[in-house]
Amino acid sequence: MVRLADHLAREQCVYPSPLIGCPVVLVLDLPEKNRGAGLALGRYYPIIIENEDERAELNAFFDAERPAMVTPDLLDHQPTAFHSDRLIVTRYTPSRPGWPWISLFYWPKDYRAAAVGQGLSMARVLISTEK
């Protein structure tokens, strides 16, 4: 049996919310053998956490004993509880040296609706990053 807390989620950095009402971002530095080509940040796996209930749910997910490793995508496709009629851009500063800077975008419903059928999907995922 394995726990993600002992392997995939062992190295992590918490990015506090830069604005009131915006989520916290937890970034995992995945072990080399668990990195896939599809990771937007290369070796890093970001998780957007909107409230304390989600943080508790994620911690329980990391601590659960399981027969094999699984992708830590528990919150990735849950709908956001955040709503605005404006485009919101936030810049997250890492709380530890050497970790990437993150820009997170919230797209209003009209913009998300325009993307349907265009090969784009909107989920709680990172849009862009910089080092």
Backbone atoms as SQL, in Angstrom:
CREATE TABLE atoms (id INTEGER PRIMARY KEY, chain TEXT, resi INTEGER, resn TEXT, atom TEXT, x REAL, y REAL, z REAL);
INSERT INTO atoms VALUES
  (1, 'A', 1, 'MET', 'N', 0.850, -1.185, 0.000),
  (2, 'A', 1, 'MET', 'CA', 0.000, 0.000, 0.000),
  (3, 'A', 1, 'MET', 'C', 0.893, 1.244, 0.000),
  (4, 'A', 2, 'VAL', 'N', 0.415, 2.284, -0.676),
  (5, 'A', 2, 'VAL', 'CA', 1.164, 3.542, -0.755),
  (6, 'A', 2, 'VAL', 'C', 0.254, 4.714, -0.393),
  (7, 'A', 3, 'ARG', 'N', 0.881, 5.790, 0.036),
  (8, 'A', 3, 'ARG', 'CA', 0.179, 7.049, 0.308),
  (9, 'A', 3, 'ARG', 'C', 0.807, 8.136, -0.561),
  (10, 'A', 4, 'LEU', 'N', -0.017, 8.936, -1.207),
  (11, 'A', 4, 'LEU', 'CA', 0.514, 10.024, -2.035),
  (12, 'A', 4, 'LEU', 'C', 1.341, 10.992, -1.192),
  (13, 'A', 5, 'ALA', 'N', 0.965, 11.165, 0.080),
  (14, 'A', 5, 'ALA', 'CA', 1.694, 12.076, 0.973),
  (15, 'A', 5, 'ALA', 'C', 3.148, 11.648, 1.132),
  (16, 'A', 6, 'ASP', 'N', 3.432, 10.374, 0.972),
  (17, 'A', 6, 'ASP', 'CA', 4.797, 9.865, 1.117),
  (18, 'A', 6, 'ASP', 'C', 5.578, 9.873, -0.191),
  (19, 'A', 7, 'HIS', 'N', 4.906, 10.093, -1.313),
  (20, 'A', 7, 'HIS', 'CA', 5.560, 9.996, -2.615),
  (21, 'A', 7, 'HIS', 'C', 5.295, 11.238, -3.469),
  (22, 'A', 8, 'LEU', 'N', 4.173, 11.258, -4.192),
  (23, 'A', 8, 'LEU', 'CA', 3.881, 12.362, -5.114),
  (24, 'A', 8, 'LEU', 'C', 3.749, 13.706, -4.410),
  (25, 'A', 9, 'ALA', 'N', 3.172, 13.722, -3.234),
  (26, 'A', 9, 'ALA', 'CA', 2.894, 14.987, -2.544),
  (27, 'A', 9, 'ALA', 'C', 3.903, 15.290, -1.438),
  (28, 'A', 10, 'ARG', 'N', 5.040, 14.639, -1.487),
  (29, 'A', 10, 'ARG', 'CA', 6.030, 14.836, -0.422),
  (30, 'A', 10, 'ARG', 'C', 6.665, 16.225, -0.492),
  (31, 'A', 11, 'GLU', 'N', 7.040, 16.683, -1.696),
  (32, 'A', 11, 'GLU', 'CA', 7.628, 18.013, -1.875),
  (33, 'A', 11, 'GLU', 'C', 6.555, 18.951, -2.405),
  (34, 'A', 12, 'GLN', 'N', 6.203, 19.955, -1.608),
  (35, 'A', 12, 'GLN', 'CA', 5.149, 20.870, -2.027),
  (36, 'A', 12, 'GLN', 'C', 5.421, 22.283, -1.542),
  (37, 'A', 13, 'CYS', 'N', 4.795, 23.228, -2.217),
  (38, 'A', 13, 'CYS', 'CA', 4.917, 24.640, -1.884),
  (39, 'A', 13, 'CYS', 'C', 3.523, 25.251, -1.924),
  (40, 'A', 14, 'VAL', 'N', 3.161, 25.968, -0.865),
  (41, 'A', 14, 'VAL', 'CA', 1.865, 26.644, -0.799),
  (42, 'A', 14, 'VAL', 'C', 2.035, 28.079, -1.284),
  (43, 'A', 15, 'TYR', 'N', 1.173, 28.479, -2.198),
  (44, 'A', 15, 'TYR', 'CA', 1.159, 29.844, -2.717),
  (45, 'A', 15, 'TYR', 'C', -0.066, 30.543, -2.122),
  (46, 'A', 16, 'PRO', 'N', 0.140, 31.441, -1.168),
  (47, 'A', 16, 'PRO', 'CA', -1.005, 32.127, -0.562),
  (48, 'A', 16, 'PRO', 'C', -1.753, 32.968, -1.592),
  (49, 'A', 17, 'SER', 'N', -3.002, 33.228, -1.307),
  (50, 'A', 17, 'SER', 'CA', -3.823, 34.056, -2.192),
  (51, 'A', 17, 'SER', 'C', -3.282, 35.481, -2.241),
  (52, 'A', 18, 'PRO', 'N', -3.064, 36.024, -3.452),
  (53, 'A', 18, 'PRO', 'CA', -2.575, 37.398, -3.554),
  (54, 'A', 18, 'PRO', 'C', -3.685, 38.439, -3.381),
  (55, 'A', 19, 'LEU', 'N', -4.939, 38.008, -3.494),
  (56, 'A', 19, 'LEU', 'CA', -6.088, 38.905, -3.368),
  (57, 'A', 19, 'LEU', 'C', -7.166, 38.242, -2.519),
  (58, 'A', 20, 'ILE', 'N', -7.867, 39.023, -1.754),
  (59, 'A', 20, 'ILE', 'CA', -8.976, 38.491, -0.959),
  (60, 'A', 20, 'ILE', 'C', -9.986, 37.839, -1.897),
  (61, 'A', 21, 'GLY', 'N', -10.366, 36.624, -1.572),
  (62, 'A', 21, 'GLY', 'CA', -11.355, 35.899, -2.368),
  (63, 'A', 21, 'GLY', 'C', -10.768, 34.983, -3.420),
  (64, 'A', 22, 'CYS', 'N', -9.487, 35.131, -3.724),
  (65, 'A', 22, 'CYS', 'CA', -8.853, 34.256, -4.712),
  (66, 'A', 22, 'CYS', 'C', -8.351, 32.994, -4.015),
  (67, 'A', 23, 'PRO', 'N', -8.189, 31.920, -4.757),
  (68, 'A', 23, 'PRO', 'CA', -7.785, 30.650, -4.140),
  (69, 'A', 23, 'PRO', 'C', -6.316, 30.622, -3.736),
  (70, 'A', 24, 'VAL', 'N', -5.997, 29.630, -2.946),
  (71, 'A', 24, 'VAL', 'CA', -4.622, 29.263, -2.640),
  (72, 'A', 24, 'VAL', 'C', -4.213, 28.266, -3.715),
  (73, 'A', 25, 'VAL', 'N', -2.932, 28.245, -4.076),
  (74, 'A', 25, 'VAL', 'CA', -2.446, 27.242, -5.023),
  (75, 'A', 25, 'VAL', 'C', -1.399, 26.398, -4.302),
  (76, 'A', 26, 'LEU', 'N', -1.590, 25.102, -4.349),
  (77, 'A', 26, 'LEU', 'CA', -0.617, 24.152, -3.820),
  (78, 'A', 26, 'LEU', 'C', 0.105, 23.550, -5.018),
  (79, 'A', 27, 'VAL', 'N', 1.421, 23.603, -5.011),
  (80, 'A', 27, 'VAL', 'CA', 2.198, 23.060, -6.124),
  (81, 'A', 27, 'VAL', 'C', 3.036, 21.895, -5.611),
  (82, 'A', 28, 'LEU', 'N', 2.931, 20.762, -6.296),
  (83, 'A', 28, 'LEU', 'CA', 3.718, 19.570, -5.965),
  (84, 'A', 28, 'LEU', 'C', 4.919, 19.497, -6.898),
  (85, 'A', 29, 'ASP', 'N', 6.087, 19.209, -6.357),
  (86, 'A', 29, 'ASP', 'CA', 7.277, 18.940, -7.151),
  (87, 'A', 29, 'ASP', 'C', 7.348, 17.420, -7.276),
  (88, 'A', 30, 'LEU', 'N', 6.871, 16.910, -8.391),
  (89, 'A', 30, 'LEU', 'CA', 6.744, 15.467, -8.563),
  (90, 'A', 30, 'LEU', 'C', 8.105, 14.788, -8.694),
  (91, 'A', 31, 'PRO', 'N', 8.225, 13.593, -8.113),
  (92, 'A', 31, 'PRO', 'CA', 9.453, 12.818, -8.318),
  (93, 'A', 31, 'PRO', 'C', 9.641, 12.549, -9.813),
  (94, 'A', 32, 'GLU', 'N', 10.875, 12.486, -10.242),
  (95, 'A', 32, 'GLU', 'CA', 11.187, 12.351, -11.675),
  (96, 'A', 32, 'GLU', 'C', 10.446, 11.193, -12.335),
  (97, 'A', 33, 'LYS', 'N', 10.342, 10.051, -11.666),
  (98, 'A', 33, 'LYS', 'CA', 9.699, 8.875, -12.281),
  (99, 'A', 33, 'LYS', 'C', 8.194, 9.057, -12.462),
  (100, 'A', 34, 'ASN', 'N', 7.600, 10.082, -11.818),
  (101, 'A', 34, 'ASN', 'CA', 6.161, 10.310, -11.925),
  (102, 'A', 34, 'ASN', 'C', 5.798, 11.509, -12.795),
  (103, 'A', 35, 'ARG', 'N', 6.761, 12.109, -13.437),
  (104, 'A', 35, 'ARG', 'CA', 6.495, 13.270, -14.295),
  (105, 'A', 35, 'ARG', 'C', 6.077, 12.805, -15.677),
  (106, 'A', 36, 'GLY', 'N', 5.002, 13.403, -16.170),
  (107, 'A', 36, 'GLY', 'CA', 4.542, 13.064, -17.508),
  (108, 'A', 36, 'GLY', 'C', 4.779, 14.205, -18.474),
  (109, 'A', 37, 'ALA', 'N', 4.717, 13.918, -19.744),
  (110, 'A', 37, 'ALA', 'CA', 4.947, 14.932, -20.771),
  (111, 'A', 37, 'ALA', 'C', 3.835, 15.976, -20.797),
  (112, 'A', 38, 'GLY', 'N', 2.670, 15.657, -20.248),
  (113, 'A', 38, 'GLY', 'CA', 1.539, 16.571, -20.311),
  (114, 'A', 38, 'GLY', 'C', 1.478, 17.604, -19.198),
  (115, 'A', 39, 'LEU', 'N', 2.448, 17.630, -18.298),
  (116, 'A', 39, 'LEU', 'CA', 2.416, 18.601, -17.208),
  (117, 'A', 39, 'LEU', 'C', 2.702, 20.002, -17.731),
  (118, 'A', 40, 'ALA', 'N', 1.804, 20.922, -17.455),
  (119, 'A', 40, 'ALA', 'CA', 1.953, 22.301, -17.932),
  (120, 'A', 40, 'ALA', 'C', 3.204, 22.966, -17.372),
  (121, 'A', 41, 'LEU', 'N', 3.612, 22.571, -16.180),
  (122, 'A', 41, 'LEU', 'CA', 4.765, 23.179, -15.530),
  (123, 'A', 41, 'LEU', 'C', 5.969, 22.258, -15.465),
  (124, 'A', 42, 'GLY', 'N', 6.031, 21.282, -16.368),
  (125, 'A', 42, 'GLY', 'CA', 7.164, 20.358, -16.364),
  (126, 'A', 42, 'GLY', 'C', 7.120, 19.433, -15.165),
  (127, 'A', 43, 'ARG', 'N', 7.946, 19.692, -14.167),
  (128, 'A', 43, 'ARG', 'CA', 8.020, 18.821, -12.990),
  (129, 'A', 43, 'ARG', 'C', 7.005, 19.179, -11.916),
  (130, 'A', 44, 'TYR', 'N', 6.332, 20.299, -12.067),
  (131, 'A', 44, 'TYR', 'CA', 5.415, 20.794, -11.038),
  (132, 'A', 44, 'TYR', 'C', 3.957, 20.505, -11.391),
  (133, 'A', 45, 'TYR', 'N', 3.194, 20.167, -10.374),
  (134, 'A', 45, 'TYR', 'CA', 1.772, 19.866, -10.539),
  (135, 'A', 45, 'TYR', 'C', 0.976, 20.827, -9.642),
  (136, 'A', 46, 'PRO', 'N', 0.276, 21.796, -10.233),
  (137, 'A', 46, 'PRO', 'CA', -0.479, 22.769, -9.439),
  (138, 'A', 46, 'PRO', 'C', -1.880, 22.274, -9.087),
  (139, 'A', 47, 'ILE', 'N', -2.333, 22.638, -7.899),
  (140, 'A', 47, 'ILE', 'CA', -3.685, 22.307, -7.454),
  (141, 'A', 47, 'ILE', 'C', -4.299, 23.570, -6.871),
  (142, 'A', 48, 'ILE', 'N', -5.427, 23.978, -7.403),
  (143, 'A', 48, 'ILE', 'CA', -6.126, 25.174, -6.934),
  (144, 'A', 48, 'ILE', 'C', -7.071, 24.774, -5.810),
  (145, 'A', 49, 'ILE', 'N', -6.910, 25.426, -4.670),
  (146, 'A', 49, 'ILE', 'CA', -7.714, 25.124, -3.478),
  (147, 'A', 49, 'ILE', 'C', -8.507, 26.368, -3.112),
  (148, 'A', 50, 'GLU', 'N', -9.832, 26.280, -3.186),
  (149, 'A', 50, 'GLU', 'CA', -10.678, 27.459, -2.988),
  (150, 'A', 50, 'GLU', 'C', -11.144, 27.681, -1.554),
  (151, 'A', 51, 'ASN', 'N', -11.114, 26.644, -0.719),
  (152, 'A', 51, 'ASN', 'CA', -11.596, 26.822, 0.654),
  (153, 'A', 51, 'ASN', 'C', -11.018, 25.739, 1.562),
  (154, 'A', 52, 'GLU', 'N', -11.278, 25.875, 2.848),
  (155, 'A', 52, 'GLU', 'CA', -10.732, 24.933, 3.830),
  (156, 'A', 52, 'GLU', 'C', -11.305, 23.524, 3.675),
  (157, 'A', 53, 'ASP', 'N', -12.559, 23.407, 3.244),
  (158, 'A', 53, 'ASP', 'CA', -13.141, 22.077, 3.013),
  (159, 'A', 53, 'ASP', 'C', -12.372, 21.333, 1.919),
  (160, 'A', 54, 'GLU', 'N', -12.028, 22.053, 0.842),
  (161, 'A', 54, 'GLU', 'CA', -11.250, 21.427, -0.225),
  (162, 'A', 54, 'GLU', 'C', -9.853, 21.052, 0.266),
  (163, 'A', 55, 'ARG', 'N', -9.262, 21.895, 1.098),
  (164, 'A', 55, 'ARG', 'CA', -7.931, 21.582, 1.646),
  (165, 'A', 55, 'ARG', 'C', -8.000, 20.297, 2.480),
  (166, 'A', 56, 'ALA', 'N', -9.036, 20.170, 3.316),
  (167, 'A', 56, 'ALA', 'CA', -9.205, 18.964, 4.136),
  (168, 'A', 56, 'ALA', 'C', -9.432, 17.738, 3.246),
  (169, 'A', 57, 'GLU', 'N', -10.244, 17.883, 2.216),
  (170, 'A', 57, 'GLU', 'CA', -10.513, 16.784, 1.285),
  (171, 'A', 57, 'GLU', 'C', -9.231, 16.358, 0.574),
  (172, 'A', 58, 'LEU', 'N', -8.422, 17.324, 0.174),
  (173, 'A', 58, 'LEU', 'CA', -7.165, 17.023, -0.501),
  (174, 'A', 58, 'LEU', 'C', -6.184, 16.333, 0.452),
  (175, 'A', 59, 'ASN', 'N', -6.087, 16.811, 1.686),
  (176, 'A', 59, 'ASN', 'CA', -5.206, 16.170, 2.669),
  (177, 'A', 59, 'ASN', 'C', -5.612, 14.716, 2.911),
  (178, 'A', 60, 'ALA', 'N', -6.916, 14.463, 3.020),
  (179, 'A', 60, 'ALA', 'CA', -7.400, 13.091, 3.207),
  (180, 'A', 60, 'ALA', 'C', -7.053, 12.236, 1.986),
  (181, 'A', 61, 'PHE', 'N', -7.169, 12.809, 0.798),
  (182, 'A', 61, 'PHE', 'CA', -6.822, 12.115, -0.448),
  (183, 'A', 61, 'PHE', 'C', -5.332, 11.745, -0.454),
  (184, 'A', 62, 'PHE', 'N', -4.472, 12.670, -0.033),
  (185, 'A', 62, 'PHE', 'CA', -3.032, 12.413, 0.019),
  (186, 'A', 62, 'PHE', 'C', -2.689, 11.349, 1.059),
  (187, 'A', 63, 'ASP', 'N', -3.405, 11.332, 2.182),
  (188, 'A', 63, 'ASP', 'CA', -3.098, 10.423, 3.288),
  (189, 'A', 63, 'ASP', 'C', -3.710, 9.031, 3.141),
  (190, 'A', 64, 'ALA', 'N', -4.638, 8.864, 2.219),
  (191, 'A', 64, 'ALA', 'CA', -5.311, 7.566, 2.057),
  (192, 'A', 64, 'ALA', 'C', -4.344, 6.492, 1.578),
  (193, 'A', 65, 'GLU', 'N', -4.459, 5.317, 2.177),
  (194, 'A', 65, 'GLU', 'CA', -3.689, 4.147, 1.734),
  (195, 'A', 65, 'GLU', 'C', -4.351, 3.609, 0.461),
  (196, 'A', 66, 'ARG', 'N', -3.537, 3.309, -0.538),
  (197, 'A', 66, 'ARG', 'CA', -4.074, 2.781, -1.794),
  (198, 'A', 66, 'ARG', 'C', -3.110, 1.753, -2.370),
  (199, 'A', 67, 'PRO', 'N', -3.581, 0.873, -3.229),
  (200, 'A', 67, 'PRO', 'CA', -2.715, -0.182, -3.762),
  (201, 'A', 67, 'PRO', 'C', -1.668, 0.331, -4.759),
  (202, 'A', 68, 'ALA', 'N', -1.915, 1.488, -5.378),
  (203, 'A', 68, 'ALA', 'CA', -0.978, 2.017, -6.375),
  (204, 'A', 68, 'ALA', 'C', -1.099, 3.535, -6.432),
  (205, 'A', 69, 'MET', 'N', -0.121, 4.156, -7.055),
  (206, 'A', 69, 'MET', 'CA', -0.144, 5.607, -7.238),
  (207, 'A', 69, 'MET', 'C', -1.306, 6.001, -8.151),
  (208, 'A', 70, 'VAL', 'N', -1.892, 7.155, -7.875),
  (209, 'A', 70, 'VAL', 'CA', -2.927, 7.726, -8.739),
  (210, 'A', 70, 'VAL', 'C', -2.593, 9.188, -8.975),
  (211, 'A', 71, 'THR', 'N', -3.141, 9.751, -10.028),
  (212, 'A', 71, 'THR', 'CA', -2.959, 11.167, -10.317),
  (213, 'A', 71, 'THR', 'C', -3.666, 11.988, -9.245),
  (214, 'A', 72, 'PRO', 'N', -3.011, 13.004, -8.700),
  (215, 'A', 72, 'PRO', 'CA', -3.641, 13.813, -7.654),
  (216, 'A', 72, 'PRO', 'C', -4.588, 14.862, -8.239),
  (217, 'A', 73, 'ASP', 'N', -5.550, 14.414, -9.041),
  (218, 'A', 73, 'ASP', 'CA', -6.446, 15.328, -9.760),
  (219, 'A', 73, 'ASP', 'C', -7.805, 15.489, -9.095),
  (220, 'A', 74, 'LEU', 'N', -7.857, 15.278, -7.807),
  (221, 'A', 74, 'LEU', 'CA', -9.111, 15.315, -7.057),
  (222, 'A', 74, 'LEU', 'C', -9.909, 16.597, -7.305),
  (223, 'A', 75, 'LEU', 'N', -9.250, 17.752, -7.301),
  (224, 'A', 75, 'LEU', 'CA', -9.961, 19.030, -7.439),
  (225, 'A', 75, 'LEU', 'C', -9.882, 19.619, -8.845),
  (226, 'A', 76, 'ASP', 'N', -9.138, 19.001, -9.738),
  (227, 'A', 76, 'ASP', 'CA', -8.845, 19.601, -11.043),
  (228, 'A', 76, 'ASP', 'C', -10.065, 19.997, -11.867),
  (229, 'A', 77, 'HIS', 'N', -11.095, 19.199, -11.833),
  (230, 'A', 77, 'HIS', 'CA', -12.239, 19.476, -12.703),
  (231, 'A', 77, 'HIS', 'C', -13.521, 19.781, -11.942),
  (232, 'A', 78, 'GLN', 'N', -13.380, 20.067, -10.650),
  (233, 'A', 78, 'GLN', 'CA', -14.554, 20.524, -9.910),
  (234, 'A', 78, 'GLN', 'C', -14.847, 21.962, -10.338),
  (235, 'A', 79, 'PRO', 'N', -16.099, 22.309, -10.447),
  (236, 'A', 79, 'PRO', 'CA', -16.402, 23.688, -10.849),
  (237, 'A', 79, 'PRO', 'C', -15.945, 24.668, -9.775),
  (238, 'A', 80, 'THR', 'N', -15.536, 25.823, -10.223),
  (239, 'A', 80, 'THR', 'CA', -15.106, 26.854, -9.295),
  (240, 'A', 80, 'THR', 'C', -16.302, 27.450, -8.553),
  (241, 'A', 81, 'ALA', 'N', -16.085, 27.847, -7.321),
  (242, 'A', 81, 'ALA', 'CA', -17.113, 28.544, -6.548),
  (243, 'A', 81, 'ALA', 'C', -16.973, 30.052, -6.740),
  (244, 'A', 82, 'PHE', 'N', -15.889, 30.459, -7.376),
  (245, 'A', 82, 'PHE', 'CA', -15.618, 31.879, -7.596),
  (246, 'A', 82, 'PHE', 'C', -16.380, 32.348, -8.830),
  (247, 'A', 83, 'HIS', 'N', -17.004, 33.510, -8.744),
  (248, 'A', 83, 'HIS', 'CA', -17.737, 34.052, -9.889),
  (249, 'A', 83, 'HIS', 'C', -17.511, 35.551, -9.989),
  (250, 'A', 84, 'SER', 'N', -17.319, 36.001, -11.202),
  (251, 'A', 84, 'SER', 'CA', -17.149, 37.424, -11.478),
  (252, 'A', 84, 'SER', 'C', -17.562, 37.660, -12.925),
  (253, 'A', 85, 'ASP', 'N', -17.990, 38.864, -13.227),
  (254, 'A', 85, 'ASP', 'CA', -18.318, 39.195, -14.612),
  (255, 'A', 85, 'ASP', 'C', -17.129, 39.851, -15.310),
  (256, 'A', 86, 'ARG', 'N', -15.979, 39.838, -14.646),
  (257, 'A', 86, 'ARG', 'CA', -14.763, 40.421, -15.208),
  (258, 'A', 86, 'ARG', 'C', -13.656, 39.365, -15.286),
  (259, 'A', 87, 'LEU', 'N', -12.767, 39.581, -16.232),
  (260, 'A', 87, 'LEU', 'CA', -11.568, 38.760, -16.306),
  (261, 'A', 87, 'LEU', 'C', -10.694, 39.125, -15.104),
  (262, 'A', 88, 'ILE', 'N', -10.243, 38.121, -14.377),
  (263, 'A', 88, 'ILE', 'CA', -9.386, 38.339, -13.211),
  (264, 'A', 88, 'ILE', 'C', -8.042, 37.685, -13.485),
  (265, 'A', 89, 'VAL', 'N', -6.969, 38.425, -13.309),
  (266, 'A', 89, 'VAL', 'CA', -5.617, 37.916, -13.474),
  (267, 'A', 89, 'VAL', 'C', -4.907, 38.089, -12.142),
  (268, 'A', 90, 'THR', 'N', -4.343, 37.013, -11.622),
  (269, 'A', 90, 'THR', 'CA', -3.612, 37.083, -10.360),
  (270, 'A', 90, 'THR', 'C', -2.222, 36.499, -10.552),
  (271, 'A', 91, 'ARG', 'N', -1.276, 37.076, -9.850),
  (272, 'A', 91, 'ARG', 'CA', 0.109, 36.603, -9.913),
  (273, 'A', 91, 'ARG', 'C', 0.496, 36.067, -8.541),
  (274, 'A', 92, 'TYR', 'N', 0.920, 34.835, -8.509),
  (275, 'A', 92, 'TYR', 'CA', 1.281, 34.161, -7.267),
  (276, 'A', 92, 'TYR', 'C', 2.792, 34.093, -7.132),
  (277, 'A', 93, 'THR', 'N', 3.272, 34.548, -5.993),
  (278, 'A', 93, 'THR', 'CA', 4.688, 34.502, -5.672),
  (279, 'A', 93, 'THR', 'C', 4.954, 33.242, -4.856),
  (280, 'A', 94, 'PRO', 'N', 5.962, 32.475, -5.206),
  (281, 'A', 94, 'PRO', 'CA', 6.236, 31.258, -4.433),
  (282, 'A', 94, 'PRO', 'C', 6.649, 31.614, -2.999),
  (283, 'A', 95, 'SER', 'N', 6.251, 30.768, -2.062),
  (284, 'A', 95, 'SER', 'CA', 6.619, 30.986, -0.664),
  (285, 'A', 95, 'SER', 'C', 7.975, 30.369, -0.336),
  (286, 'A', 96, 'ARG', 'N', 8.564, 29.675, -1.324),
  (287, 'A', 96, 'ARG', 'CA', 9.894, 29.077, -1.151),
  (288, 'A', 96, 'ARG', 'C', 10.755, 29.419, -2.365),
  (289, 'A', 97, 'PRO', 'N', 12.045, 29.675, -2.142),
  (290, 'A', 97, 'PRO', 'CA', 12.926, 29.990, -3.276),
  (291, 'A', 97, 'PRO', 'C', 13.044, 28.815, -4.250),
  (292, 'A', 98, 'GLY', 'N', 13.199, 29.158, -5.549),
  (293, 'A', 98, 'GLY', 'CA', 13.406, 28.136, -6.568),
  (294, 'A', 98, 'GLY', 'C', 12.143, 27.557, -7.170),
  (295, 'A', 99, 'TRP', 'N', 10.998, 27.926, -6.657),
  (296, 'A', 99, 'TRP', 'CA', 9.732, 27.426, -7.199),
  (297, 'A', 99, 'TRP', 'C', 9.218, 28.426, -8.232),
  (298, 'A', 100, 'PRO', 'N', 8.379, 27.983, -9.181),
  (299, 'A', 100, 'PRO', 'CA', 7.935, 28.891, -10.260),
  (300, 'A', 100, 'PRO', 'C', 6.938, 29.946, -9.779),
  (301, 'A', 101, 'TRP', 'N', 6.943, 31.077, -10.457),
  (302, 'A', 101, 'TRP', 'CA', 5.904, 32.092, -10.291),
  (303, 'A', 101, 'TRP', 'C', 4.699, 31.590, -11.081),
  (304, 'A', 102, 'ILE', 'N', 3.501, 31.969, -10.654),
  (305, 'A', 102, 'ILE', 'CA', 2.293, 31.476, -11.313),
  (306, 'A', 102, 'ILE', 'C', 1.344, 32.640, -11.588),
  (307, 'A', 103, 'SER', 'N', 0.765, 32.641, -12.774),
  (308, 'A', 103, 'SER', 'CA', -0.323, 33.568, -13.105),
  (309, 'A', 103, 'SER', 'C', -1.576, 32.733, -13.277),
  (310, 'A', 104, 'LEU', 'N', -2.628, 33.142, -12.602),
  (311, 'A', 104, 'LEU', 'CA', -3.890, 32.411, -12.654),
  (312, 'A', 104, 'LEU', 'C', -4.954, 33.345, -13.224),
  (313, 'A', 105, 'PHE', 'N', -5.741, 32.843, -14.153),
  (314, 'A', 105, 'PHE', 'CA', -6.763, 33.638, -14.822),
  (315, 'A', 105, 'PHE', 'C', -8.144, 33.074, -14.528),
  (316, 'A', 106, 'TYR', 'N', -9.088, 33.948, -14.268),
  (317, 'A', 106, 'TYR', 'CA', -10.494, 33.554, -14.171),
  (318, 'A', 106, 'TYR', 'C', -11.208, 34.179, -15.358),
  (319, 'A', 107, 'TRP', 'N', -11.876, 33.342, -16.138),
  (320, 'A', 107, 'TRP', 'CA', -12.597, 33.814, -17.318),
  (321, 'A', 107, 'TRP', 'C', -14.092, 33.850, -17.012),
  (322, 'A', 108, 'PRO', 'N', -14.753, 34.980, -17.235),
  (323, 'A', 108, 'PRO', 'CA', -16.209, 35.056, -17.015),
  (324, 'A', 108, 'PRO', 'C', -16.963, 34.048, -17.875),
  (325, 'A', 109, 'LYS', 'N', -18.175, 33.760, -17.454),
  (326, 'A', 109, 'LYS', 'CA', -19.005, 32.729, -18.091),
  (327, 'A', 109, 'LYS', 'C', -19.146, 32.935, -19.604),
  (328, 'A', 110, 'ASP', 'N', -19.346, 34.166, -20.052),
  (329, 'A', 110, 'ASP', 'CA', -19.522, 34.423, -21.490),
  (330, 'A', 110, 'ASP', 'C', -18.295, 33.994, -22.294),
  (331, 'A', 111, 'TYR', 'N', -17.115, 34.227, -21.748),
  (332, 'A', 111, 'TYR', 'CA', -15.889, 33.822, -22.432),
  (333, 'A', 111, 'TYR', 'C', -15.737, 32.306, -22.438),
  (334, 'A', 112, 'ARG', 'N', -16.093, 31.679, -21.317),
  (335, 'A', 112, 'ARG', 'CA', -16.015, 30.212, -21.253),
  (336, 'A', 112, 'ARG', 'C', -16.987, 29.592, -22.241),
  (337, 'A', 113, 'ALA', 'N', -18.185, 30.161, -22.335),
  (338, 'A', 113, 'ALA', 'CA', -19.203, 29.632, -23.254),
  (339, 'A', 113, 'ALA', 'C', -18.742, 29.764, -24.700),
  (340, 'A', 114, 'ALA', 'N', -18.024, 30.834, -25.030),
  (341, 'A', 114, 'ALA', 'CA', -17.540, 31.037, -26.399),
  (342, 'A', 114, 'ALA', 'C', -16.501, 29.997, -26.785),
  (343, 'A', 115, 'ALA', 'N', -15.824, 29.404, -25.820),
  (344, 'A', 115, 'ALA', 'CA', -14.784, 28.421, -26.108),
  (345, 'A', 115, 'ALA', 'C', -15.346, 27.027, -26.386),
  (346, 'A', 116, 'VAL', 'N', -16.593, 26.769, -26.024),
  (347, 'A', 116, 'VAL', 'CA', -17.186, 25.453, -26.233),
  (348, 'A', 116, 'VAL', 'C', -17.208, 25.144, -27.734),
  (349, 'A', 117, 'GLY', 'N', -16.776, 23.941, -28.056),
  (350, 'A', 117, 'GLY', 'CA', -16.763, 23.537, -29.454),
  (351, 'A', 117, 'GLY', 'C', -15.526, 23.993, -30.201),
  (352, 'A', 118, 'GLN', 'N', -14.649, 24.710, -29.552),
  (353, 'A', 118, 'GLN', 'CA', -13.431, 25.201, -30.192),
  (354, 'A', 118, 'GLN', 'C', -12.205, 24.394, -29.786),
  (355, 'A', 119, 'GLY', 'N', -12.425, 23.224, -29.190),
  (356, 'A', 119, 'GLY', 'CA', -11.299, 22.400, -28.765),
  (357, 'A', 119, 'GLY', 'C', -10.708, 22.867, -27.447),
  (358, 'A', 120, 'LEU', 'N', -11.399, 23.752, -26.776),
  (359, 'A', 120, 'LEU', 'CA', -10.915, 24.258, -25.498),
  (360, 'A', 120, 'LEU', 'C', -11.852, 23.807, -24.397),
  (361, 'A', 121, 'SER', 'N', -11.291, 23.492, -23.260),
  (362, 'A', 121, 'SER', 'CA', -12.137, 23.180, -22.117),
  (363, 'A', 121, 'SER', 'C', -11.699, 24.047, -20.960),
  (364, 'A', 122, 'MET', 'N', -12.637, 24.451, -20.174),
  (365, 'A', 122, 'MET', 'CA', -12.336, 25.299, -19.039),
  (366, 'A', 122, 'MET', 'C', -12.499, 24.480, -17.771),
  (367, 'A', 123, 'ALA', 'N', -11.467, 24.389, -17.017),
  (368, 'A', 123, 'ALA', 'CA', -11.478, 23.681, -15.747),
  (369, 'A', 123, 'ALA', 'C', -10.574, 24.450, -14.803),
  (370, 'A', 124, 'ARG', 'N', -10.463, 23.979, -13.600),
  (371, 'A', 124, 'ARG', 'CA', -9.564, 24.612, -12.646),
  (372, 'A', 124, 'ARG', 'C', -8.147, 24.186, -12.976),
  (373, 'A', 125, 'VAL', 'N', -7.578, 24.820, -13.966),
  (374, 'A', 125, 'VAL', 'CA', -6.208, 24.493, -14.367),
  (375, 'A', 125, 'VAL', 'C', -5.412, 25.779, -14.537),
  (376, 'A', 126, 'LEU', 'N', -4.100, 25.665, -14.522),
  (377, 'A', 126, 'LEU', 'CA', -3.231, 26.814, -14.739),
  (378, 'A', 126, 'LEU', 'C', -3.249, 27.195, -16.204),
  (379, 'A', 127, 'ILE', 'N', -3.267, 28.486, -16.461),
  (380, 'A', 127, 'ILE', 'CA', -3.266, 28.977, -17.833),
  (381, 'A', 127, 'ILE', 'C', -1.854, 29.331, -18.275),
  (382, 'A', 128, 'SER', 'N', -1.088, 30.010, -17.428),
  (383, 'A', 128, 'SER', 'CA', 0.278, 30.360, -17.826),
  (384, 'A', 128, 'SER', 'C', 1.167, 30.464, -16.608),
  (385, 'A', 129, 'THR', 'N', 2.455, 30.339, -16.834),
  (386, 'A', 129, 'THR', 'CA', 3.432, 30.442, -15.751),
  (387, 'A', 129, 'THR', 'C', 4.676, 31.128, -16.267),
  (388, 'A', 130, 'GLU', 'N', 5.479, 31.550, -15.339),
  (389, 'A', 130, 'GLU', 'CA', 6.791, 32.073, -15.683),
  (390, 'A', 130, 'GLU', 'C', 7.730, 31.732, -14.550),
  (391, 'A', 131, 'LYS', 'N', 8.992, 31.698, -14.813),
  (392, 'A', 131, 'LYS', 'CA', 9.985, 31.359, -13.774),
  (393, 'A', 131, 'LYS', 'C', 10.623, 32.608, -13.253);
